[in-house]
């Protein structure tokens, strides 16, 4: 390609980047590495002006340079892979070192000692690169393709390998569904404080930093886990940095096909899970797919594509407590004499004769909830509960992508990568009574200890793309620019979605539309919950754009990096807490003089007398936006052949989340009134941004001898802000959550009504935050020593 065409392409690239700057950038997660070293003669003197050439074996990519006055050379922003290093200088034999492997974000030191002789003579050294980390202070672990494929992975999910790193702990609440996302804690920080990128592009959701996309392990070349003391290039994280690299094509065609099967034929029956029916839980899990990559044009253009499908049919097992049959027909005589059921119509002063509630006092809706769940199927007195749950799950998933790399010249290379994932999970309701009033519907409260999962339909759609360009302005000046995109979509609905079951069974004023359809959730003390869900339906559509640019300049013993970032995020989410209502039913209504003494929660339910309830409604648009900006400078200073100082400073500024339609509000404790964005002098952000997020980073790496290094680092690390977001979105008049207590009956006309946007009546919950709340941060210090393993 001519210089003119190269410049034209560059301007097109940067023009496109600027056009997308309604889009965003993320931390400067590297997708490359650096090769550096010192050339000396056999007497220990430095060799200046030596020609050093690094050639990537798989693609033929080549970069050349000369050693400076100190004998040092540096090739920053190099694509990952295996390299041969050739060193030439008049009067010395040519030195050839390789292959050496460059991994993500590595400063790979390859020193060379030249011998006197003719340049035509060659001295070849294989695998001479040191395994010591001599130029970086960070604490990290790199997992390469060989380890990813060799280690056993349940479900081919390579994220389980994160737990091999020091300080990493799994925090996922895996209830058995394929759409359960990955969350983890690093050094005790919250999952929201982590950063997970694929080829430098964020792939964790805006909401909770769950990992949305899990690439096929055959499409991953390696990943790096940074847990402490990382440089100023990395921001928006006080936890860990997970940098994943996708696989690209090479000069040779390679492919693979696979099918993995796991089913109940390989499982043993768990006798202790169910003394009534100890059959094995059904399981049929298949994962299948392929990869294929190679050259489009030798030494120039390469492609790689992959696909992975998954089908799972399984049954999960758990224990629950369901109402006994006599209680469902109002017979509580077995509780006498210890527990007496009092009639709330008498103020709790007169008990029901023989503890039996007559049918003419049964509440229609209370009776429906009480009888929609199945009857006990375990012996009386069984210690884990009186009902054994078998819950069906059906999972279908598709994941795949492609990558194209092109080398214009030794000075210009680009790559384009796209990945997507679609998955669908159906979970049946648990504990359904086939001959009950609502066959097929009866689920338990989502309880980790019981293991019962809320039934419904989950649909995930995830997209991730990146376009990156690396340009050499000279042997010592390299620029890397990247545009990235991430989209996370999640639709979750209950199995009763769209059916006005509360209204049809006697509870009026709850099912106002499809989003409030179904049944309210019922909380009990001694029994597993029943009814609907506390948060379904839920619709997430999170979009994340990024642009970042990093300029690397090598000047003598200094490697300087300057970077700027811009990111734009949008949350288009709908969810309301208790959209169809939630009720806690205790023994209060049937206790003596309504005193919580005596009484029974199932008797209160049958009479239609909850202790208290909640109802949530959202009005208007749920969209939130924010903008984030950052800049950094990093100086890796090779003070001597043994000592390296890593000095950096980063600045981050992020706007608080705002609504394009100003649908945010909060209660101001000072003014004792509601503040609404964009009204009466209130800013669109409601809260004030924090403009003081400076993050210095200091590091030191010292090579004690050929086999030992000592590293230490200190830095300020800011964590992403999440607390303010929902607190200013879930307030009147755009969101209302009502609470009511005691003297309310299921058969009453309706719960206290939720008015349309307007005044703020008593009885509604409001939230507030500190308008000047600062960005959370941590101060981190680490020390480490390293030597080759024996």
N, C-alpha and C positions, 0 to 999 in steps of 0.2 A: 504494500500500500504506500502511496506517495505521501510526503509530508503534508501536502495540501489536503489530501483526503483524510489523513489522520486528524488534522486540526479541525476539519469540517465535522468529522464524526464527534470529536470532543465537544465542540460547541453545541452540537445537537443534543448530546448527552446532558450537558449542564443546563441547557435551555429546558429540557424535559424535567430535570430535577427542580429547577426554579418554578416551573409550572405546577409541580406537585407540592409546592410548599404551603398548600393548604393541607398538606400531608405532614408526616412527622419523622423524627429521627430518634434513635435509641442510643444506648450506650455504645461506645466505639468498640464493640466486640470484634476482635480480630478474627479473620478467616485465613490469615497467612502466618508466616514466621520469618525469622531473620537468620542469615548465615553470616558469621563474622569470625575474625581470627587475626593472628599476627604471624607474619612471615619473617623468619630469622635465618642466619647462617649457622653452621656447626659450631662457631665460636661464641654464639649468643648475641651477636650484633644484628640489629634490625636490617631488613632488606627493603629499600624504598624503590618504588617504580616497578615492582614485580607485577606481572599480569596474572590475575586470578579469574578463572572461568568456572561458573557453576552450571551444570547441565542436568536437567531433570530426565531421568532414564525413561519414564513411561510416555512422555509427550515430546521430548526433544527441546523443550523450552530452555533457553540459554540466557545467562546474564554474565557480563564481564566487567572488570574494573581493575584499578591499579592500587597498590599499597601506597600509603601516604608517608610523610616524613618519619612517622613513628613505626612504620612497618605494618600498620593495621589496614584491614579492608573490611567492608561491611556491605551486605546485600539485604536491605530491609524489604518487607512486603513481598516475600517470595511465596509462590504457591506451594502447598504442602506436597510431600512425596519423597522419593529416593533421588539422591543427587550424587554426581561425580564432581569432585573439585580438582581442577588442574591449576598448578602454579608454575609460571615460567619466568625466567630472567636470564639475560646474557651472562655467560660465565658459570652458570649453575645447571645441574641436571634438572630436567622437568620432573615435578612431583605430582603424582596422581593419587588422590585419596578418594576412596569410595567402595561400595555405596554407603552413604550416610543418610539417615532418615530424618527429615524435618517434620515436626508435628506442630499442632496449632499453638500460636502465641509463644513459640519457643525462640530463644536466642541460642542457636546452635553454634558452639565455638569449634572451629576446625583450624587449629594452628598448624603451621608447616615449617619444617627445618630443611633448608636447601643444602645440597652437597655440591662441592666444586666439581665442574665437569662441563661437557658440552650440552647445549640445550636439546640436542637430538636424543640424548640419553634420558631414559625415563626410570624413575623410582616409583613403584606402585605400592601403596599401602591400603589394605582393606579394613574397613570398619574402624578407623582410627579416631573417630570423634569421641570426646569424653562424655561419660554418662553423668558427670557432675553438673549441677545447676550453679554455674559460676558467675552469672551476670544478672540474675533476677532474685529479689528477696521474697517473692510471693510463695505461699504455701499452696501446692496444687497436686493434682493427680491426673495423669493422662491415660485414657483407656483407648487402645488402638483396635483396628479391625480384627486382628488375630484374637485378642482377648474377648471382644464382643461376641465372636462366633464360637469360641472355645468354651466359654463359661455357660452353665445351664441357665436358661431364662424361661420362667413360667410365662406362657403366652407370648414369647418372643418380645418381651417388653424390656428394652435395654436400660430403662430408667432404674430398674432394681440394682444395677451396678453402681448407682450413685452412693448406695449405702456402704460401699467398700471404702469410701473416702472418710478420713478423720473428721469428726464433727458433724456428719450428716445423719439426720434421723428422719424416718418416714412418718409423715403426719396425715397420710391419705385415710379417708374414712371409706374404705372399700366395702360396699355392701353387696358386691357380687355382680354388678353390672358393667358392661363393656364401656359405658360412657363415664364411669367414675374416673375423674381426672387425677393426675399425680400432684401431690403437694409434699413438700419436705422442708425441714428446718436445718439451717446451717449454724453451728455454734450457738444454738439457743435462740436465734432470731426467728421472727414470725415468717411464715411462708411468703407473705407479701413482700418481704425484704429481699427476695432472691431475683435473679435475672437469668432467664433461659432463652438462648438464641440458637437459631439454625442458620448457618452461613452468615452470622452477624445480624439476623433479623429476629425481633422479639417473637416468641411463639407461645407466650403465656397470656391468659385472658386478662383484660383490664381489671375485671372485678376482684378476683382473689389471687391472681398469679398462679392459678392452676395451669398445668401444662396441657394445652389443648390438643396438640398434634404429636403423635408418636410414630416417627418414621419407621419403615421396614428396616430391620437391622442389617439386611444385605445392601441397603442404600446408604449406610453410614461408614465413613472412613475412620472416624475417631471422634472422641469428645474429651474436653478438658474441664476439670472441676477446680475452680479457684475458691479457696475458703478463707484466705486472709492475706493482708499486705499486698493487694494488687494495685496496679499503677493508676495514675490519674485518667487514663483512657476509659476506665470503667466507672460508671456513675449510676445513680438511681437504685443503689443496692447497698444495704448494710449487712446482708447475709452472704450468700454465695453467688458465684457466676458460673453458669454451665454453658459452655461454648461447644456446640455440636457442628461437625463438618460433614456435608453430604459428599457422596462419591461422584466422581466425574469419569468421563471416558478417557481412553489412552490410545496409543498407536496400534494396539492389538484388540481384536474383537474378543469380548468375554461375555459370558452369560450364565445364568443358572435358573433352575426351576425347582420348586420345593412343594411338599405337602406334609404337614404335621397333623397327626391325629392323636387325640386324647379322648378316651371314653370310659364308661363305667365298667367295661370288661376288665380293665386293668386295676380297678379299685377294689378294696376289701370292704365288706359290709361292716358298718359300725353298729355292733349289737347294742351298745349302751345308749345310742341316740334315741331308740324307740323300743321299749319293751313289748309293745303291742304288735308292731310290724317292722322287724329289723331288716327289711330289704334295702338294697343299695340305692342311693339317690341316683336317678338317671342323669347321665352326662354324655353329650356328643359334641366335641369341639374339633373343628377343622380350621387350619390355616394353610393357605396355598397362595402361590404367586410365582413371579419370575423377575429376573433382572437381565438387561442386555445393554452393552455399551461398546463403543469403539470409535474409530476415526471416520469423519466425513471427508476430511482432507488431511493426509499425513502431515504431522508436525504443525498443523494449523487449526483445524476444527475438530472437536470431539463431542460425542453425545453419550448420555446415559439415561435410561428410563427403567422404571420398575413399577410393579403392582403387587399388592397383597390383599387377599380377601379373607374374611373370617365369618364362620357360622358357628353359633353356639346354641345348643338346646340343653338346658339343665334345670335341675330342681334344687333349691336350697332348703335347708332344714333348720327349724328353730323350735323353741318352746314358748307357750303363751298361757295366760289364764283367761278363760272365758266363763260367762255366767252359767251356773248350774241350772238344770231344767226346772226345778220347782220355783226358783226365783223369777223365772220368765213369765210364770202365770200368777205371780203375786203371793206365793206361799213362802213366807219367811219364818214359819213356825219352828224350823230346825235350829234357829238362832236363840230361841228361848232356853233358859231364862237370862242368859248373859246379855243379849241384845234385844231391846224392845223397839218396835217401830211405832212412832207417834204420828198422829194425823196432823199435818201442817195447817189444815183448815181450822183446827181448834187452838192454834197458837202453840202446838206442841205439848198440849197438856193431857190429851186423851189418846191412848194407844189404840191401834187397830186390834179388833178382837182376834186373839190367837195368832197375832202377827201376820194376818192374811189380808191383803189389799183386795177389795172386791173389784170385779171387772168394770163396773160403772165408774170407778175412779181412775182407771188406767188412762194415761195420756196417749193419744194416737202416735205422736212422733217418738215419745220415749219408748213405747212398746216396739215400734219399728226398729229402732237402734238396738234394743235389747235382744231382739229375735233375729236380726240379720246375720249374726255370727253363729258359727257352727256350735254344736253341743260338745261337751268334753269327750275326748277319746283316750284319755289315760286314766289309770286307776286312781281312785281317791287317795289323797295323801302323797302322791308322787312328788318328790322334792323340787323338781325343776318346773312344775306347772301341771295343769290338767289337760293341756291340749298340745299335740305335736303338729307343727306346721310343715307342710310341703308346698313350696311356692314355685311356680313355673316361670322360667325366663326364656326369652327368645331373642337372640342377638344376631344381627347381620351387619357386617362392616366392609367398607371398601376404602383402601388407602393406596396412594401412588403418586408418581411425579416424574419429572424429567429435568435434565440439566444439559446445557450446551455451553461449552468453553471455546473461545476463539482467540488465537494469538495473531494479532495484526503484524507485530514485529517484536524485536527484543524490548522495545520501549512501550508497547501497548498490548494489553490483553483484557478481555472482558469475559464475564460469564452471566448466564441467565438461568435461573432455577425456579421451578414451580412445584408445589405439592398441595394435595387436597386429601381430605378424609371425610367420608360420609358414614355414619353409623346409626343404626336404629335398634332400640331396645324396647321390648314389650315385657312387662312384668304383671302377672296376674295378681288380683287381690288375694290376700291371705285370709283364712278362717271363714270363708263364705259358706253359708248354710244353703244347700241345694233346695230345700223345701221352705225356705224362709221368705219373708216379704220382699227381699231384694236379692234374688239369687245371682251369684257372681260378684257381688260387691260386699266386702267386709274386710278391712285391712287394719293392721295394727299400727300404733304410733311408731315412728321410726326410732327404734331403740337399739343402740349398739350391743347392749348386754343380751337382749332377747334375739337380735339378729333378724327381726322382721322388717321387711322393706315395704315402703309405700308403693302400691301398685300403680301402673300407668304406662304411658308411652313417652319415651325420650328419643328425640331426634337431634343428632349433632351434625353440623356441617362446618368444616374448617378449611381455610385456604391460606397459603403462605407463599410469597414470591419475593425474589430479589434480583436486581440488576446491578452489577458491580463492575467498575473499571479501574485499572491500575495503569498509571502513566509515569514513565521516567523522563524527567526534564534534564537529566544528566546522570552521571554515575553516582552522584551523591545526593540527589534530590528526587524523591518519589512521592507521588500523590495517589491516594486511594479514595474513591468516591463510591457511595452506595445508596440506592433507593430501595426501600423495603415496604412490604405490605403484609398485613395479617388480618384475617377476618374470622371471627368466632360466632357461630350461630347455634342457639340451643332452644328447642321447643319442648316443653314438658307439660303434659296434660294428664289428668287422672282418667281412670277408666269410666268415670261417670260424667266426663266433660260433655256439656251440651244438654244434659238431662236435668230438668228442674225437680230433682228428687225431694228436696226439702219442702218445696211448695206442695208437691203432690202428696206428701205424707203428713201434712198438718202444720208445718212451720212456715208461716207466711212472712213476706218482707225480706227474704234473704236472697232468693234466686232472681236477681234483677236483669241479668244478661248472661251470655255464655261464660264470661270470666268469673261470674259468681254462681255458676251452676253446680250441681252435685249436692253433696251433703256437708254440713259443718263437721268439724273434728270434735271428738268427745274425749276428754281426759278423765281418767279414773285413778284411784289409788291402788286398790288391790287387784284390779283386772287390767288386761291389756286394752289400750284405747281402741275406739271403733269410730266408724263414720267416714268422713272425708279426709282432706289434707289441710295442713296449716299454711301452705304456700303455693299450691298449684291452682291455676296454671301459671307457668313462668315462660317468658319469651325474652331471650337475650340476642342482641345483634350488636356485637362489639367490633369496631373497625379501627385499625391502627396503621398509620402511615409513618414512615421515617425517612430522613435524609441525613447522612453524615459524611464528612470529608476530613481526611487526615493527611497532613503533609509531613514527610520524614526527611530530615536533612542530616547528613553525616559530616561532621567537621572535626577532623583530628580525632581526639579521644572522646568526643561528645557525639551522641546520637540524639538529636532533638526531634520531638514530635509536637505538632500544633494541630489541634482539631476543633471542629465546630459541629454541633448537632442541633437538629430541630425535629420535634415529634408532634404529631397531632392525633388525639384519640377521641373517639365518639362512642358513647354508650347509648344504644337505643333499646332500653330494657323495660319490660313490664313485669312487675310482680307486686303483689299486695299480701301483707300478712293477714291471714284469716279472711280471705275474700268471701267465703260462704259462712263465716262465723266459726267460733270456737267456744266450747263450753267446758267448764270444770264442774263435775257433779260429785259432791261429797255427801257426808251423812247429815249435813246441817239441816236440811228441810224436814227430815224425819227424826230429828233428835228431840230430846226433852226440852221444851220451851225454846226451841231453836238455838240451842246452846253448844252444839257440836258434841254433846254427850249422849251416848246411845245412838240410835238410828243406823241407817245403812245406805251406802251410795247407790246400790241397784234399786232399792225401794224409792229413793229420791228420783232416780231416772224414770222409773215406771210411772211415777206421779207427774213427771214433766217439770221437775223443780231443780234446775241447775243452781249451783252456788254463785257463780258469776260467769260472764261471757265477754267475748270480744268480737268486733266486726271491723274489717278494714276495707276502704274504698280508695281507688285512685281516679283522679279527674285530669283530663288534658293530656299533654305530651310528656313522655318520660325521658326525653333525650337530654343527655349531658355531654358537653365538650370540654376539652382542656388543651392547652398549648404548653410545650416545654422546650426550653432552650438551654444549651450548655456550651462551654468552651473549656479547653484544657491545654496545658503545656507540660511536656515531660522531657527531662534531660537524663539520659543514662550516660554517666560520666565514668569512663575507664581511667581512674586516677593512676593506676599502675597495672602491671601485668597480673597482680594478685587482688587488687581492690577495685570494686565498682560501686559507685554511689548512684542511687536512683532517686531523683528529685522531681516532684510533680506538684502541680496546683490545678484544681478543677473548680469551676463555678457553675452552679445549676440555678436556673430560675424557672419556676412553673406557675402558671396561672391556676387558681382554684378552679374546680369544675364550675361550669356555668351552663345555663339553659338558653338555647337560641331564642326561645319564646319567654324568657324570664320567669319560668315556673319554678322558682325556688323561694323558700321562706324559712324563717326561724323566729323563735321567741327571744327577744332582747331583754335580758334580766335587768339591765341598767334603766332602759326606757319603759320596761314593763308593757311591751306591746309586740305584736307580730311585725316583722320586717319582711317586705316582699321585694324581690330583685327588680330594679328598674323603676321603683315607685318611691316618691317622697324623698328623693336624694340618695336612696340606697343603691349601691353599685350592683352590677349584674352578677358579681361573684358572691354577694352577701358577706363573705368573710374577706379579710385582708391577706394578700399574698406575702410570703416570706422571701425577702430579697437579700438574705444574709447567708446563703448556703455556699460558703467557700470551703473547699475540702483539700487541705494540704496532704501530700503523701511523701514519706521519706523511707528509703530503703538502703540497705548495705549488704553487699555480698563479698566475702573475703575467702580466697583460696589459700588455706593454710599450707597445704602441700599438694602433691599430684593426686592424692586420694581423698582429701578432706576439704570441705568448704563449710563456712559458717555464714548464716544469713539472718538478718533481722529487719523488721519493718514496723512502721507506725503510720497511722492515717486516720482521717476523719471520714466517715461514711454515712451518707444520708439515706434514709429509707423512704420509699414512696408513701405519699399521703393517701389514706383511704377513709379515715374516720369521718371527715367532714362531708363526704359525698352523699351518703344516704341520709344523714341527719338533716341536711338542708333540702332534700328532695321529698322526704316523708313527713310533711307538715301541712296543716291547713293553709290555704283553702284547696290545695292541689292533691292532698292526700289526707284522709281522715281515718282515724282508728278510735272507735268508741269502746268504752268499758262500762258494763252495768252489773249490778250486784243484787243478790238476795231475792227480793220479792218480785220475781219475774217468772212467768210460766210459759212453757213451750206453746200453749194454746192461745196466748195473748195475741192480739192482732199483728204485732211486729215488734222487733227490738226497737229501742229508741232510734228514730230515723236519722239517716245521714243526709244532711241538707246539701244542696248544690253549693258551689263556691260562694262565699259571702261572709257573714259574721262568724264569730268564733264562740259558739255556745259552750256552756260548762259541760263537763263529762267527756271531752275529747282530749286525746293525748297530744302533746306538743313536745318538740325536741329543740334543744339549743346547743350551740358549741361556742367555744371561745373564739371571738372574731379575730384575735391576734395569735391564734395557736401556731406555734413554730413547727417547722419540719423536724421529725424525729431523726436522731442521729446516734451513732455509736463511735467511741474511740477504741481503736483496735491496735494491739501490739503483739508481735509474734517474734519468736526466735527459733531457729532450726539449724541443725548440723547434718551434713550429708557425706556419705562415703559409699563406694560401690559395694553391693552385696557380695558376700563370699560365695 
